[in-house]
Amino acid sequence: MTIAVIMLTLAGLIFFFATTVGILRFPDFFSRMHAAGKGDTLSSLLMLLPLALYNFHEFDLANMLVALKVLLIAVFIFMASPTATHAILDAGYEAGIKPWTKKPEEESP
Amino acid sequence: MDSFFIGIGVALCFLILLTLHRAIQGPTAIDRIMGVNVIGTKTTILLVIIGSIYHRVDMFVDIALAYALLNFIVTIAASRYFHHRKNLTSSGYGFKFRSEEDK
């Protein structure tokens, strides 16, 4: 079980790193939002699942309640993060942000 | 296992610092809202990891849950403010206040 916890946490950390690189490097608002929305949701689930699993080292009622609360955070993030992403993206679209396009002189001849 | 969680926490803090660059420097205000949202999600995870390090997850998990709720409400409210309002600029604070819009 320790190996499963370590593997899942490292996978979540890799996805968080990909999210951060996407936020820092992408050229415009919409593509940055794409990286932030999807990477954040998946890596949060990948890091909260092993943390709930890690609480089962002693199986009793208190540890099970704590693991259920951690899973409750995971379920809440799974619903709330796409909603927040959609709200920000809708606000940016209605506020008239121009999508990034490749400049005509940079196209391949 | 404790040192593993400490390493993961330090790595998450480093990623939060990198995201803070976008939240400070982001061209428009709505980029900053996105950066703050991502930082809030990372902080929720970091709180549960801190609880695992101190062996007090039962206390820290409630704080993390409250932080996740607060982060969601802040993001929704801040993005509603910019809905249907074409006052985003890529200089200064990232948006124009209502008193400056007519100038």
Backbone of each chain as ProteinMPNN parsed JSONL, in Angstrom:
{"seq_chain_A": "MTIAVIMLTLAGLIFFFATTVGILRFPDFFSRMHAAGKGDTLSSLLMLLPLALYNFHEFDLANMLVALKVLLIAVFIFMASPTATHAILDAGYEAGIKPWTKKPEEESP", "coords_chain_A": {"N_chain_A": [[0.823, -1.206, 0.0], [2.027, 1.166, 0.677], [3.658, 1.572, -1.521], [1.758, 2.05, -3.507], [0.682, 4.455, -2.56], [2.923, 6.144, -2.801], [3.41, 6.071, -5.579], [1.004, 7.149, -6.671], [1.015, 9.707, -5.538], [3.34, 10.803, -6.618], [2.611, 10.804, -9.308], [0.54, 12.677, -9.239], [2.045, 14.919, -8.523], [3.617, 15.252, -10.791], [1.639, 15.939, -12.649], [0.812, 18.345, -11.514], [3.117, 19.825, -11.897], [3.12, 19.94, -14.694], [0.816, 21.476, -15.052], [1.66, 23.918, -13.937], [3.774, 24.638, -15.632], [2.322, 24.92, -17.991], [0.665, 27.099, -17.321], [2.574, 29.086, -17.033], [3.799, 29.243, -19.557], [2.091, 29.256, -21.795], [0.609, 31.095, -24.571], [-1.758, 32.792, -24.583], [-4.81, 33.878, -22.873], [-6.891, 31.936, -23.034], [-5.704, 29.465, -23.663], [-4.052, 29.186, -21.463], [-5.991, 28.94, -19.494], [-7.072, 26.515, -20.201], [-4.972, 24.753, -19.576], [-4.854, 25.197, -16.806], [-7.42, 24.505, -15.803], [-7.927, 21.731, -16.471], [-5.585, 20.331, -15.678], [-5.413, 20.96, -12.962], [-7.716, 19.812, -11.774], [-7.416, 17.021, -12.245], [-4.901, 16.46, -11.05], [-5.361, 17.17, -8.427], [-7.206, 15.233, -7.627], [-5.546, 13.0, -7.953], [-3.682, 13.429, -5.946], [-5.173, 13.594, -3.594], [-6.404, 11.129, -3.308], [-4.345, 9.102, -2.629], [-3.696, 10.245, -0.147], [-6.004, 9.858, 1.32], [-5.937, 7.118, 1.319], [-3.666, 6.611, 2.776], [-4.431, 7.073, 5.363], [-5.503, 4.767, 6.275], [-3.87, 3.141, 7.771], [-4.236, 2.197, 10.383], [-7.1, 0.487, 11.045], [-9.886, 1.863, 12.077], [-12.828, 3.529, 13.441], [-12.421, 6.305, 13.631], [-10.259, 6.869, 11.913], [-11.437, 6.096, 9.551], [-13.42, 7.991, 9.277], [-11.891, 10.302, 8.893], [-10.669, 9.669, 6.458], [-12.937, 9.573, 4.883], [-13.626, 12.275, 4.937], [-11.485, 13.42, 3.57], [-11.947, 12.277, 1.081], [-14.319, 13.575, 0.598], [-13.472, 16.198, 0.192], [-12.159, 15.708, -2.208], [-14.306, 15.009, -3.896], [-15.716, 17.404, -3.825], [-13.872, 19.177, -5.025], [-13.808, 17.996, -7.5], [-16.3, 18.695, -8.472], [-16.374, 21.498, -8.175], [-14.126, 22.723, -9.323], [-14.199, 22.509, -12.26], [-16.518, 24.084, -12.56], [-15.713, 26.602, -11.595], [-13.686, 27.107, -13.428], [-15.201, 27.307, -15.772], [-16.694, 29.585, -15.16], [-14.734, 31.629, -14.965], [-13.722, 31.514, -17.56], [-15.967, 32.161, -19.096], [-16.407, 34.771, -18.228], [-14.06, 35.98, -19.182], [-14.413, 35.603, -21.93], [-16.749, 37.055, -22.469], [-15.851, 39.536, -21.781], [-14.359, 40.251, -23.884], [-11.779, 39.333, -24.708], [-9.211, 38.839, -26.998], [-8.648, 35.908, -28.867], [-5.554, 34.097, -29.179], [-3.781, 34.112, -32.176], [-1.802, 32.69, -34.767], [0.626, 34.788, -36.131], [0.38, 36.343, -39.374], [2.784, 36.719, -40.816], [4.414, 34.871, -39.712], [3.692, 32.435, -40.627], [4.329, 29.338, -42.308], [6.183, 29.469, -45.296]], "CA_chain_A": [[0.0, 0.0, 0.0], [2.937, 2.318, 0.662], [4.117, 1.789, -2.903], [0.647, 2.676, -4.24], [0.6, 5.851, -2.123], [4.047, 6.907, -3.373], [3.245, 6.195, -7.027], [-0.086, 8.073, -6.993], [1.403, 11.072, -5.173], [4.299, 11.301, -7.606], [1.868, 11.104, -10.539], [-0.123, 13.962, -9.027], [3.041, 16.0, -8.551], [4.0, 15.461, -12.193], [0.571, 16.694, -13.309], [0.863, 19.723, -11.014], [4.228, 20.49, -12.592], [2.67, 20.234, -16.062], [-0.113, 22.604, -14.953], [2.403, 25.16, -13.705], [4.485, 24.979, -16.863], [1.333, 25.416, -18.938], [0.228, 28.444, -16.933], [3.638, 30.073, -17.245], [4.381, 29.293, -20.888], [1.154, 29.366, -22.907], [0.644, 32.474, -25.051], [-2.886, 33.687, -24.312], [-5.637, 33.554, -21.713], [-7.724, 30.745, -23.183], [-4.886, 28.253, -23.564], [-3.633, 29.072, -20.066], [-7.145, 28.445, -18.734], [-7.178, 25.092, -20.534], [-3.991, 24.026, -18.767], [-5.16, 25.313, -15.376], [-8.635, 23.8, -15.437], [-7.865, 20.277, -16.523], [-4.494, 19.798, -14.875], [-5.677, 21.122, -11.541], [-8.712, 18.841, -11.306], [-6.88, 15.655, -12.255], [-3.813, 16.256, -10.099], [-5.921, 17.211, -7.074], [-7.73, 13.896, -7.331], [-4.439, 12.046, -7.843], [-2.962, 13.604, -4.689], [-6.041, 13.393, -2.431], [-6.714, 9.704, -3.186], [-3.378, 8.421, -1.763], [-3.725, 10.763, 1.222], [-7.084, 9.144, 1.995], [-5.5, 5.72, 1.466], [-2.615, 6.563, 3.793], [-5.047, 7.119, 6.688], [-6.031, 3.455, 6.643], [-2.846, 2.257, 8.356], [-4.955, 1.496, 11.455], [-8.487, 0.512, 10.597], [-10.946, 2.035, 13.062], [-13.88, 4.432, 12.997], [-11.922, 7.677, 13.507], [-9.47, 6.967, 10.685], [-12.329, 5.997, 8.405], [-14.104, 9.289, 9.146], [-10.937, 11.237, 8.305], [-10.515, 9.316, 5.047], [-14.157, 10.006, 4.192], [-13.583, 13.728, 4.762], [-10.541, 13.703, 2.484], [-12.641, 11.959, -0.172], [-15.328, 14.624, 0.399], [-12.755, 17.303, -0.463], [-11.907, 15.309, -3.599], [-15.569, 15.111, -4.647], [-16.051, 18.821, -3.96], [-12.994, 19.769, -6.038], [-14.205, 17.446, -8.795], [-17.447, 19.455, -8.982], [-16.225, 22.951, -8.1], [-13.047, 23.251, -10.163], [-14.695, 22.818, -13.612], [-17.46, 25.201, -12.515], [-14.945, 27.843, -11.48], [-13.014, 27.297, -14.712], [-16.175, 27.795, -16.748], [-17.081, 30.95, -14.808], [-13.654, 32.543, -15.352], [-13.603, 31.515, -19.02], [-17.111, 32.897, -19.623], [-16.164, 36.19, -17.964], [-13.032, 36.451, -20.111], [-14.955, 35.631, -23.293], [-17.697, 38.164, -22.576], [-15.119, 40.798, -21.639], [-13.781, 40.59, -25.169], [-10.361, 39.017, -24.878], [-8.961, 38.278, -28.323], [-7.864, 34.659, -28.853], [-4.239, 34.178, -29.801], [-3.63, 33.432, -33.461], [-0.456, 32.787, -35.326], [0.718, 35.986, -36.969], [0.463, 35.918, -40.782], [4.143, 36.659, -41.371], [5.136, 33.743, -39.155], [3.268, 31.173, -41.22], [5.376, 28.733, -43.128], [6.053, 29.937, -46.69]], "C_chain_A": [[0.86, 1.26, 0.0], [3.401, 2.639, -0.749], [3.03, 2.46, -3.73], [0.521, 4.146, -3.872], [1.691, 6.691, -2.778], [3.843, 7.112, -4.865], [2.159, 7.218, -7.383], [0.301, 9.509, -6.667], [2.39, 11.646, -6.176], [3.614, 11.615, -8.933], [1.141, 12.436, -10.416], [0.838, 15.123, -9.083], [3.488, 16.303, -9.973], [2.935, 16.273, -12.922], [0.503, 18.128, -12.813], [1.979, 20.505, -11.698], [3.84, 20.86, -14.018], [1.703, 21.403, -16.076], [0.629, 23.921, -14.811], [3.165, 25.601, -14.942], [3.526, 25.529, -17.908], [0.878, 26.816, -18.614], [1.314, 29.464, -17.242], [3.974, 30.267, -18.711], [3.385, 29.539, -22.021], [0.926, 30.826, -23.299], [-0.551, 33.333, -24.671], [-3.755, 33.117, -23.204], [-6.35, 32.221, -21.854], [-6.907, 29.464, -23.059], [-4.339, 28.073, -22.145], [-4.75, 28.493, -19.206], [-7.346, 26.956, -18.975], [-6.216, 24.264, -19.691], [-4.399, 24.041, -17.297], [-6.366, 24.461, -14.991], [-8.479, 22.297, -15.39], [-6.775, 19.712, -15.631], [-4.766, 19.878, -13.39], [-6.632, 20.065, -11.018], [-8.103, 17.448, -11.187], [-5.815, 15.478, -11.182], [-4.299, 16.396, -8.663], [-6.486, 15.845, -6.69], [-6.598, 12.904, -7.121], [-3.665, 12.234, -6.551], [-3.858, 13.401, -3.478], [-6.372, 11.918, -2.223], [-5.667, 8.954, -2.354], [-3.351, 8.962, -0.34], [-4.88, 10.148, 2.015], [-6.684, 7.693, 2.262], [-4.499, 5.577, 2.61], [-3.199, 6.553, 5.199], [-5.564, 5.77, 7.147], [-4.978, 2.55, 7.25], [-3.365, 1.532, 9.592], [-6.436, 1.61, 11.138], [-9.405, 0.653, 11.807], [-11.859, 3.169, 12.6], [-13.35, 5.839, 12.754], [-11.129, 7.849, 12.216], [-10.367, 6.894, 9.454], [-13.069, 7.31, 8.171], [-13.19, 10.311, 8.495], [-10.76, 10.956, 6.817], [-11.747, 9.721, 4.254], [-14.164, 11.509, 3.973], [-12.623, 14.115, 3.647], [-11.185, 13.397, 1.135], [-13.734, 12.98, -0.464], [-14.703, 15.853, -0.248], [-12.53, 16.974, -1.93], [-13.164, 15.453, -4.442], [-15.942, 16.574, -4.861], [-15.188, 19.494, -5.023], [-13.396, 19.275, -7.424], [-15.419, 18.168, -9.362], [-17.129, 20.937, -9.112], [-15.184, 23.483, -9.078], [-13.478, 23.456, -11.618], [-15.699, 23.957, -13.634], [-16.74, 26.531, -12.44], [-14.223, 28.158, -12.779], [-13.971, 27.868, -15.754], [-16.579, 29.23, -16.45], [-16.015, 31.949, -15.236], [-13.593, 32.669, -16.872], [-14.737, 32.298, -19.653], [-16.918, 34.394, -19.415], [-15.129, 36.751, -18.931], [-13.547, 36.555, -21.535], [-15.899, 36.809, -23.472], [-16.994, 39.508, -22.461], [-14.331, 41.135, -22.897], [-12.296, 40.382, -25.293], [-10.178, 38.348, -26.234], [-8.18, 36.967, -28.191], [-6.559, 34.831, -29.617], [-4.274, 33.456, -31.139], [-2.192, 33.6, -33.928], [-0.393, 33.98, -36.272], [0.945, 35.582, -38.43], [1.891, 35.821, -41.297], [4.935, 35.488, -40.803], [4.726, 32.416, -39.764], [4.337, 30.641, -42.165], [5.164, 29.106, -44.598], [5.661, 28.791, -47.635]], "O_chain_A": [[0.495, 2.28, -0.584], [3.524, 3.802, -1.132], [3.318, 3.329, -4.553], [0.285, 4.991, -4.736], [1.436, 7.799, -3.251], [4.075, 8.209, -5.373], [2.349, 8.047, -8.272], [-0.034, 10.429, -7.414], [2.304, 12.816, -6.546], [3.982, 12.574, -9.61], [1.119, 13.231, -11.357], [0.514, 16.184, -9.615], [3.713, 17.46, -10.328], [3.249, 17.17, -13.705], [0.178, 19.035, -13.58], [1.821, 21.678, -12.034], [4.175, 21.941, -14.503], [1.742, 22.233, -16.985], [0.294, 24.913, -15.46], [3.203, 26.787, -15.268], [3.852, 26.474, -18.627], [0.717, 27.643, -19.512], [1.016, 30.581, -17.665], [4.399, 31.358, -19.093], [3.781, 29.983, -23.098], [1.038, 31.711, -22.45], [-0.371, 34.531, -24.451], [-3.491, 32.041, -22.668], [-6.41, 31.45, -20.896], [-7.345, 28.497, -22.436], [-4.18, 26.946, -21.677], [-4.512, 27.677, -18.317], [-7.741, 26.221, -18.07], [-6.582, 23.216, -19.158], [-4.305, 23.02, -16.616], [-6.34, 23.771, -13.972], [-8.844, 21.654, -14.406], [-6.994, 18.737, -14.913], [-4.397, 18.977, -12.637], [-6.405, 19.484, -9.957], [-8.25, 16.779, -10.165], [-5.811, 14.47, -10.475], [-3.711, 15.801, -7.76], [-6.276, 15.362, -5.578], [-6.665, 12.062, -6.225], [-3.036, 11.284, -6.085], [-3.35, 13.06, -2.41], [-6.597, 11.492, -1.091], [-6.05, 8.224, -1.44], [-3.02, 8.225, 0.588], [-4.768, 9.938, 3.222], [-7.04, 7.115, 3.288], [-4.48, 4.57, 3.316], [-2.551, 6.082, 6.133], [-6.018, 5.635, 8.284], [-5.143, 1.33, 7.258], [-2.99, 0.386, 9.839], [-6.961, 2.713, 10.983], [-9.677, -0.332, 12.493], [-11.688, 3.705, 11.505], [-13.758, 6.503, 11.801], [-11.294, 8.841, 11.505], [-10.102, 7.543, 8.442], [-13.318, 7.701, 7.031], [-13.627, 11.097, 7.653], [-10.707, 11.881, 6.007], [-11.642, 10.156, 3.107], [-14.649, 11.982, 2.945], [-12.903, 15.026, 2.868], [-11.007, 14.138, 0.169], [-14.051, 13.235, -1.626], [-15.305, 16.48, -1.119], [-12.685, 17.833, -2.798], [-13.111, 15.954, -5.565], [-16.421, 16.951, -5.93], [-15.687, 20.281, -5.827], [-13.339, 20.022, -8.401], [-15.574, 18.257, -10.58], [-17.57, 21.576, -10.068], [-15.343, 24.582, -9.608], [-13.153, 24.499, -12.186], [-15.749, 24.72, -14.599], [-17.104, 27.48, -13.134], [-14.147, 29.314, -13.194], [-13.625, 28.774, -16.513], [-16.788, 30.017, -17.374], [-16.333, 32.994, -15.803], [-13.434, 33.764, -17.413], [-14.526, 33.019, -20.629], [-17.22, 35.194, -20.3], [-15.288, 37.859, -19.442], [-13.178, 37.47, -22.27], [-15.864, 37.488, -24.498], [-17.482, 40.51, -22.983], [-13.703, 42.192, -22.97], [-11.613, 41.185, -25.929], [-10.897, 37.409, -26.578], [-7.17, 36.914, -27.49], [-6.473, 35.604, -30.571], [-4.741, 32.32, -31.226], [-1.482, 34.525, -33.532], [-1.27, 34.152, -37.119], [1.625, 34.591, -38.699], [2.197, 34.955, -42.116], [5.994, 35.138, -41.325], [5.326, 31.383, -39.466], [5.129, 31.392, -42.735], [4.033, 29.052, -45.08], [5.51, 29.007, -48.837]]}, "seq_chain_B": "MDSFFIGIGVALCFLILLTLHRAIQGPTAIDRIMGVNVIGTKTTILLVIIGSIYHRVDMFVDIALAYALLNFIVTIAASRYFHHRKNLTSSGYGFKFRSEEDK", "coords_chain_B": {"N_chain_B": [[8.24, 7.555, 5.752], [7.384, 10.028, 6.525], [9.404, 11.822, 5.716], [9.132, 11.626, 2.989], [6.615, 12.858, 2.608], [7.295, 15.404, 3.464], [9.081, 16.161, 1.46], [7.345, 16.177, -0.767], [5.665, 18.254, 0.021], [7.431, 20.45, 0.034], [8.057, 20.556, -2.669], [5.544, 21.213, -3.68], [5.271, 23.768, -2.578], [7.233, 25.102, -4.011], [6.112, 24.961, -6.586], [3.867, 26.535, -6.12], [5.085, 29.01, -5.75], [6.026, 29.425, -8.355], [3.578, 29.644, -9.693], [2.651, 31.938, -8.526], [4.055, 33.874, -9.81], [2.682, 34.186, -12.24], [0.283, 35.082, -11.171], [0.982, 37.549, -10.153], [2.187, 38.945, -12.292], [0.539, 38.629, -14.444], [-1.08, 39.594, -17.497], [-3.768, 40.652, -17.753], [-6.569, 41.299, -15.522], [-8.048, 39.016, -15.266], [-6.395, 36.923, -15.713], [-5.019, 36.976, -13.343], [-6.984, 36.207, -11.519], [-7.27, 33.562, -12.313], [-4.718, 32.553, -11.643], [-4.778, 32.844, -8.841], [-6.832, 31.088, -8.238], [-5.687, 28.609, -8.941], [-3.563, 28.57, -7.144], [-5.018, 28.404, -4.773], [-6.186, 25.846, -4.97], [-3.879, 24.251, -4.88], [-3.036, 24.906, -2.306], [-5.026, 23.736, -0.754], [-4.443, 21.001, -1.073], [-1.918, 21.034, 0.062], [-2.457, 21.61, 2.733], [-3.654, 19.237, 3.643], [-1.471, 17.567, 3.357], [0.305, 18.684, 5.198], [-1.106, 18.067, 7.511], [-0.779, 15.285, 7.421], [1.941, 15.119, 7.925], [2.193, 16.073, 10.548], [0.702, 14.147, 11.855], [-1.919, 14.77, 12.475], [-4.321, 14.65, 10.923], [-7.019, 14.707, 11.283], [-7.638, 17.191, 12.312], [-6.594, 19.015, 10.43], [-7.949, 18.448, 8.096], [-10.452, 19.542, 8.19], [-9.88, 22.264, 8.051], [-8.824, 22.332, 5.485], [-11.066, 21.656, 3.976], [-12.734, 23.864, 4.475], [-11.145, 25.788, 3.28], [-11.223, 25.01, 0.61], [-13.937, 25.46, -0.013], [-14.051, 28.254, 0.375], [-12.254, 29.154, -1.558], [-13.576, 28.451, -3.92], [-15.877, 30.094, -3.761], [-14.726, 32.658, -3.784], [-13.531, 32.67, -6.338], [-15.775, 32.458, -8.047], [-17.196, 34.811, -7.368], [-15.342, 36.846, -7.999], [-15.028, 36.462, -10.738], [-17.58, 36.913, -11.673], [-17.7, 39.631, -11.384], [-16.338, 40.678, -13.554], [-17.876, 39.964, -15.668], [-19.554, 40.609, -18.707], [-18.391, 43.149, -18.933], [-16.479, 45.359, -20.467], [-13.769, 46.149, -19.618], [-11.194, 45.295, -19.368], [-7.738, 45.657, -19.311], [-4.308, 45.449, -20.403], [-2.473, 46.607, -18.722], [-1.269, 48.302, -15.805], [-3.417, 47.706, -13.074], [-4.642, 45.701, -14.462], [-7.279, 46.019, -15.018], [-9.807, 48.533, -15.593], [-11.071, 50.904, -13.327], [-14.5, 51.763, -12.48], [-14.841, 54.502, -12.299], [-12.887, 55.469, -13.94], [-13.608, 54.803, -16.469], [-14.913, 56.408, -18.347], [-13.138, 58.248, -19.202]], "CA_chain_B": [[7.103, 8.121, 5.025], [7.287, 11.453, 6.848], [10.323, 12.611, 4.876], [8.524, 11.667, 1.648], [5.577, 13.894, 2.577], [7.96, 16.714, 3.551], [9.581, 16.466, 0.117], [6.207, 16.54, -1.625], [5.197, 19.584, 0.429], [8.381, 21.467, -0.428], [7.887, 20.675, -4.121], [4.304, 21.957, -3.927], [5.534, 25.183, -2.281], [7.983, 25.631, -5.154], [5.166, 25.163, -7.688], [3.032, 27.684, -5.764], [5.876, 30.212, -6.047], [6.033, 29.634, -9.808], [2.267, 30.123, -10.115], [2.515, 33.311, -8.031], [4.599, 34.766, -10.845], [1.592, 34.497, -13.156], [-0.744, 35.838, -10.458], [1.437, 38.934, -9.974], [2.616, 39.593, -13.517], [-0.423, 38.344, -15.498], [-1.37, 40.844, -18.203], [-5.082, 41.192, -17.41], [-7.035, 40.938, -14.186], [-8.675, 37.701, -15.228], [-5.273, 36.005, -15.537], [-4.691, 36.917, -11.915], [-7.997, 35.38, -10.858], [-6.927, 32.17, -12.611], [-3.558, 32.179, -10.835], [-5.191, 32.705, -7.447], [-7.615, 29.856, -8.154], [-4.771, 27.464, -8.957], [-2.841, 28.582, -5.871], [-5.922, 27.925, -3.734], [-6.304, 24.39, -5.059], [-2.626, 23.662, -4.384], [-2.973, 25.085, -0.86], [-5.895, 22.721, -0.153], [-3.679, 19.756, -1.016], [-0.784, 21.237, 0.968], [-2.948, 21.533, 4.108], [-3.825, 17.823, 4.002], [-0.134, 16.989, 3.48], [0.83, 19.149, 6.486], [-1.748, 17.236, 8.52], [-0.156, 13.96, 7.43], [3.267, 15.217, 8.528], [2.034, 16.226, 11.998], [-0.178, 13.075, 12.329], [-3.175, 15.35, 12.964], [-5.137, 14.893, 9.735], [-8.404, 14.961, 11.674], [-7.844, 18.627, 12.491], [-6.264, 19.798, 9.241], [-8.837, 18.175, 6.965], [-11.56, 20.508, 8.252], [-9.364, 23.542, 7.531], [-8.687, 22.193, 4.035], [-12.411, 21.69, 3.398], [-13.178, 25.259, 4.503], [-10.36, 26.539, 2.301], [-11.719, 24.688, -0.734], [-15.2, 26.183, -0.194], [-13.779, 29.688, 0.267], [-11.594, 29.362, -2.84], [-14.616, 28.374, -4.949], [-16.747, 31.276, -3.697], [-13.929, 33.815, -4.208], [-13.357, 32.631, -7.786], [-17.058, 32.766, -8.699], [-17.549, 36.21, -7.161], [-14.415, 37.724, -8.723], [-15.228, 36.38, -12.185], [-18.858, 37.565, -11.983], [-17.497, 41.07, -11.439], [-15.856, 41.069, -14.878], [-18.77, 39.462, -16.694], [-20.236, 41.654, -19.485], [-17.827, 44.466, -18.69], [-15.285, 45.354, -21.316], [-12.806, 47.092, -19.068], [-9.923, 44.642, -19.107], [-6.577, 46.154, -20.038], [-3.1, 44.686, -20.068], [-1.494, 47.454, -18.034], [-1.73, 48.731, -14.495], [-3.976, 46.612, -12.289], [-5.242, 44.714, -15.338], [-8.627, 46.442, -15.376], [-10.075, 49.934, -15.298], [-12.171, 51.094, -12.395], [-15.658, 52.338, -13.134], [-14.685, 55.968, -12.347], [-11.942, 55.829, -14.994], [-14.0, 54.22, -17.753], [-15.399, 57.38, -19.315], [-12.074, 59.171, -19.628]], "C_chain_B": [[6.944, 9.606, 5.312], [8.172, 12.295, 5.949], [9.812, 12.684, 3.437], [7.467, 12.768, 1.559], [6.183, 15.287, 2.695], [8.504, 17.125, 2.188], [8.482, 16.888, -0.834], [5.702, 17.934, -1.28], [6.113, 20.694, -0.046], [8.256, 21.667, -1.938], [6.623, 21.454, -4.461], [4.49, 23.44, -3.642], [6.294, 25.844, -3.433], [7.056, 25.9, -6.339], [4.235, 26.341, -7.404], [3.78, 28.986, -6.049], [5.903, 30.496, -7.542], [4.689, 30.167, -10.295], [2.037, 31.559, -9.663], [3.082, 34.32, -9.016], [3.516, 35.165, -11.835], [0.531, 35.347, -12.461], [-0.318, 37.289, -10.248], [1.57, 39.62, -11.315], [1.591, 39.486, -14.634], [-0.959, 39.586, -16.168], [-2.71, 41.455, -17.812], [-5.503, 40.69, -16.037], [-7.54, 39.511, -14.139], [-7.615, 36.595, -15.212], [-4.913, 35.866, -14.063], [-5.694, 36.101, -11.143], [-7.685, 33.907, -11.075], [-5.749, 31.705, -11.779], [-3.919, 31.973, -9.38], [-6.014, 31.442, -7.242], [-6.717, 28.63, -8.1], [-3.977, 27.395, -7.656], [-3.725, 28.049, -4.737], [-6.097, 26.419, -3.764], [-5.061, 23.709, -4.518], [-2.547, 23.782, -2.868], [-3.866, 24.08, -0.133], [-5.156, 21.394, 0.0], [-2.569, 19.874, 0.027], [-1.225, 21.146, 2.428], [-3.132, 20.078, 4.543], [-2.462, 17.162, 4.173], [0.508, 17.418, 4.808], [0.2, 18.355, 7.634], [-1.157, 15.845, 8.59], [1.212, 14.0, 8.081], [3.154, 15.287, 10.057], [1.208, 15.113, 12.639], [-1.435, 13.632, 12.969], [-4.081, 15.645, 11.771], [-6.565, 15.24, 10.127], [-8.689, 16.435, 11.921], [-7.658, 19.382, 11.176], [-7.243, 19.571, 8.093], [-10.042, 19.115, 6.985], [-11.122, 21.863, 7.716], [-9.275, 23.481, 6.016], [-10.041, 22.265, 3.356], [-12.944, 23.12, 3.367], [-12.434, 26.087, 3.468], [-10.832, 26.276, 0.875], [-13.025, 25.423, -1.013], [-14.961, 27.658, -0.432], [-13.154, 30.032, -1.08], [-12.614, 29.367, -3.98], [-15.457, 29.647, -4.965], [-16.004, 32.515, -4.177], [-13.785, 33.848, -5.723], [-14.644, 33.007, -8.509], [-17.374, 34.253, -8.577], [-16.653, 37.13, -7.98], [-14.621, 37.643, -10.216], [-16.583, 36.957, -12.59], [-18.669, 39.069, -12.125], [-17.095, 41.527, -12.838], [-16.752, 40.604, -16.005], [-19.467, 40.643, -17.374], [-19.655, 43.036, -19.24], [-16.493, 44.539, -19.418], [-14.271, 46.361, -20.806], [-11.481, 46.433, -18.726], [-8.827, 45.299, -19.938], [-5.373, 45.331, -19.622], [-2.038, 45.596, -19.46], [-2.087, 47.87, -16.705], [-2.225, 47.554, -13.679], [-4.535, 45.504, -13.168], [-6.678, 45.034, -15.683], [-8.776, 47.907, -15.001], [-11.221, 50.031, -14.307], [-13.307, 51.819, -13.086], [-15.529, 53.858, -13.251], [-13.76, 56.388, -13.481], [-12.461, 55.492, -16.38], [-14.357, 55.271, -18.786], [-14.293, 58.275, -19.843], [-11.466, 58.703, -20.954]], "O_chain_B": [[6.442, 10.36, 4.478], [7.758, 13.352, 5.473], [10.029, 13.68, 2.746], [7.413, 13.515, 0.582], [5.671, 16.243, 2.113], [8.405, 18.289, 1.799], [8.644, 17.829, -1.611], [5.352, 18.71, -2.169], [5.65, 21.751, -0.476], [8.336, 22.791, -2.433], [6.609, 22.252, -5.398], [3.948, 24.284, -4.356], [6.032, 26.994, -3.785], [7.182, 26.92, -7.016], [3.85, 27.065, -8.323], [3.188, 29.952, -6.53], [5.816, 31.65, -7.962], [4.634, 31.02, -11.181], [1.322, 32.315, -10.322], [2.651, 35.473, -9.058], [3.427, 36.327, -12.231], [-0.057, 36.233, -13.081], [-1.171, 38.173, -10.173], [1.121, 40.755, -11.476], [1.724, 40.154, -15.66], [-1.271, 40.559, -15.48], [-2.785, 42.658, -17.563], [-4.89, 39.788, -15.467], [-7.472, 38.86, -13.096], [-7.878, 35.479, -14.764], [-4.551, 34.787, -13.595], [-5.328, 35.378, -10.216], [-7.812, 33.095, -10.159], [-5.761, 30.589, -11.259], [-3.432, 31.039, -8.744], [-5.912, 30.794, -6.2], [-6.952, 27.717, -7.309], [-3.741, 26.312, -7.122], [-3.25, 27.336, -3.853], [-6.152, 25.776, -2.715], [-5.151, 22.72, -3.791], [-2.049, 22.874, -2.204], [-3.53, 23.62, 0.959], [-5.224, 20.746, 1.044], [-2.31, 18.935, 0.78], [-0.47, 20.665, 3.273], [-2.806, 19.721, 5.675], [-2.3, 16.294, 5.031], [1.173, 16.617, 5.465], [0.875, 18.011, 8.604], [-1.037, 15.272, 9.674], [1.618, 13.032, 8.723], [3.922, 14.644, 10.772], [1.022, 15.125, 13.856], [-1.969, 13.036, 13.905], [-4.558, 16.769, 11.623], [-7.252, 15.97, 9.412], [-9.822, 16.89, 11.766], [-8.444, 20.267, 10.839], [-7.356, 20.417, 7.206], [-10.592, 19.45, 5.935], [-11.879, 22.537, 7.018], [-9.605, 24.45, 5.332], [-10.17, 22.862, 2.287], [-13.531, 23.55, 2.374], [-13.012, 26.98, 2.848], [-10.846, 27.177, 0.036], [-13.218, 25.952, -2.108], [-15.571, 28.26, -1.315], [-13.471, 31.061, -1.677], [-12.527, 30.187, -4.894], [-15.723, 30.213, -6.024], [-16.573, 33.339, -4.894], [-13.9, 34.909, -6.338], [-14.62, 33.78, -9.466], [-17.773, 34.888, -9.553], [-17.135, 38.085, -8.589], [-14.418, 38.635, -10.916], [-16.738, 37.44, -13.712], [-19.383, 39.717, -12.89], [-17.458, 42.622, -13.267], [-16.437, 40.818, -17.176], [-19.919, 41.569, -16.701], [-20.387, 44.021, -19.337], [-15.519, 43.883, -19.047], [-13.951, 47.326, -21.5], [-10.726, 46.941, -17.897], [-8.985, 45.474, -21.146], [-5.407, 44.612, -18.624], [-0.842, 45.381, -19.66], [-3.3, 47.79, -16.516], [-1.553, 46.526, -13.589], [-4.878, 44.443, -12.647], [-7.254, 44.388, -16.559], [-8.001, 48.454, -14.216], [-12.222, 49.326, -14.432], [-13.12, 52.418, -14.145], [-16.05, 54.446, -14.199], [-13.825, 57.527, -13.943], [-11.83, 55.85, -17.375], [-14.135, 55.064, -19.979], [-14.489, 58.987, -20.828], [-10.556, 59.346, -21.477]]}, "name": "protein", "num_of_chains": 2, "seq": "MTIAVIMLTLAGLIFFFATTVGILRFPDFFSRMHAAGKGDTLSSLLMLLPLALYNFHEFDLANMLVALKVLLIAVFIFMASPTATHAILDAGYEAGIKPWTKKPEEESPMDSFFIGIGVALCFLILLTLHRAIQGPTAIDRIMGVNVIGTKTTILLVIIGSIYHRVDMFVDIALAYALLNFIVTIAASRYFHHRKNLTSSGYGFKFRSEEDK"}
